[in-house]
Amino acid sequence: AGAKKVIEAPKHPSSNIDMAFNMEKYLEEFIVDNWNQLDLSADYERFEEEVDGKRKKFKTDTGEIDIFARSKDKSKFLVIELKRGRATDRVVGQIQSYMGYVKDELANHGQEVKGLIIALDDDLRMKRALSINPQIEFRKYKIKFELVESDL
């Protein structure tokens, strides 16, 4: 007979659990649905179309931009690339190709194109790749799930 594996619960369980998004599309939906609560919304508006009430990703000749925004003063475009887990140096090349498309095909003279990578975590190779490209920023996302006592 096979052995059974017993998983013990922590001695002092916490009602506060750190979480990651299971799928990139859920991260994307969360950011889009909560755009106005993010600090990005102070300077940027999402620059996307809706077709039949559904958000349509912005397509480039090298792929689809996860979230595309333009500054409220229309001087900058922001290309946002999402990774549900750890972002690696490969995402730098990916976002640069989208940014290049925006620069070549959409931006007028003087309009800046910036990039933002959002992921749960990073790695050293990505940090090195970003260290020479000040146009791309990296931010980690953090989700907290908390159970609270009811007043009942």
C-alpha positions in Angstrom: 0.0 0.0 0.0 1.2 3.5 -0.7 2.1 5.9 2.0 -0.1 8.9 2.7 1.3 12.4 3.0 0.0 14.4 6.0 0.0 18.1 5.7 -0.1 19.9 9.0 -1.8 23.2 9.5 0.4 26.0 11.0 0.3 26.2 14.8 -1.0 29.8 14.7 -3.0 30.1 11.5 -3.3 33.6 10.1 -6.4 35.1 8.7 -4.3 37.3 6.5 -3.1 35.4 3.4 -0.7 36.7 0.8 -2.0 35.7 -2.6 -1.0 35.7 -6.3 -3.3 35.8 -9.3 -3.8 32.3 -10.7 -4.1 33.6 -14.3 -2.8 36.7 -16.0 -6.2 37.6 -17.3 -7.5 37.9 -13.7 -4.7 40.3 -12.9 -5.6 42.3 -16.0 -9.3 42.4 -15.2 -8.6 43.5 -11.6 -6.4 46.4 -12.8 -8.8 47.5 -15.5 -11.8 47.2 -13.1 -10.0 49.2 -10.4 -8.1 51.6 -12.6 -9.6 54.7 -10.9 -8.3 53.5 -7.5 -4.7 53.1 -8.8 -2.1 55.9 -8.6 -1.7 55.5 -12.4 -5.1 57.0 -12.9 -4.0 60.4 -11.6 -1.9 60.9 -14.7 -3.1 58.3 -17.3 -6.4 57.2 -18.9 -6.8 53.8 -20.4 -6.5 54.1 -24.2 -8.6 51.2 -25.4 -11.7 50.3 -27.3 -14.8 48.5 -26.3 -16.6 46.2 -28.7 -20.1 45.0 -27.7 -19.4 46.0 -24.1 -16.1 44.0 -23.9 -12.7 45.6 -23.6 -10.6 45.0 -26.7 -6.8 44.7 -26.2 -4.7 47.0 -28.4 -3.0 44.9 -31.1 0.4 45.7 -32.5 2.3 43.9 -35.2 4.3 42.0 -32.5 1.4 41.1 -30.2 -1.3 42.5 -27.9 -0.6 45.1 -25.3 -2.1 44.0 -21.9 -3.1 47.5 -20.9 -2.5 50.6 -22.9 -2.9 54.2 -21.5 -2.2 57.8 -22.5 -1.4 60.6 -20.2 -4.3 63.0 -19.6 -2.2 65.8 -21.2 -1.7 63.5 -24.2 2.1 63.9 -24.0 2.9 60.3 -23.1 1.8 56.8 -23.9 2.1 54.0 -21.3 2.4 50.4 -22.3 1.7 48.0 -19.4 2.8 44.4 -19.5 1.5 42.0 -16.8 3.0 38.8 -15.5 1.1 36.8 -12.9 4.2 35.4 -11.3 7.9 36.2 -11.6 9.0 38.6 -14.4 12.2 37.7 -16.2 14.4 39.5 -18.7 12.3 38.1 -21.6 9.5 40.5 -20.6 11.8 43.4 -21.3 12.2 42.5 -24.9 8.5 41.9 -25.2 7.5 45.3 -23.8 10.2 47.0 -25.8 8.7 45.6 -29.0 5.3 47.0 -28.1 6.8 50.3 -27.1 8.7 50.5 -30.4 5.4 49.9 -32.3 3.7 52.7 -30.3 6.7 55.0 -31.0 6.8 54.3 -34.7 3.1 54.0 -35.5 1.2 56.2 -33.0 3.3 58.7 -31.2 3.6 62.2 -32.7 6.8 64.1 -32.6 7.6 64.8 -28.9 5.2 62.3 -27.5 7.0 60.0 -25.0 6.5 56.3 -24.8 6.9 54.6 -21.4 6.6 51.1 -20.2 5.5 49.5 -17.0 6.0 45.9 -16.1 3.7 44.6 -13.3 4.4 41.2 -11.7 4.4 39.3 -8.4 8.2 39.2 -8.3 11.3 39.9 -10.4 14.7 38.4 -11.0 18.3 39.6 -11.3 18.4 39.3 -15.1 15.4 41.5 -15.5 16.8 44.1 -13.1 20.0 44.2 -15.1 18.1 44.6 -18.4 15.9 47.4 -16.9 18.9 49.2 -15.3 19.9 50.6 -18.7 16.4 51.5 -19.8 14.9 54.4 -17.8 11.7 54.4 -20.0 10.6 51.1 -18.4 9.5 50.9 -14.8 8.8 47.7 -12.7 6.2 47.4 -10.0 5.3 44.4 -7.9 1.7 43.7 -7.1 0.5 42.4 -3.8 -2.9 41.0 -2.9 -4.2 40.6 0.6 -7.2 38.5 1.5 -8.5 38.9 5.0 -11.3 37.3 6.9 -13.0 39.6 9.4 -15.3 38.8 12.3 -18.9 39.4 11.6 -21.1 41.7 13.8 -23.8 38.9 14.0 
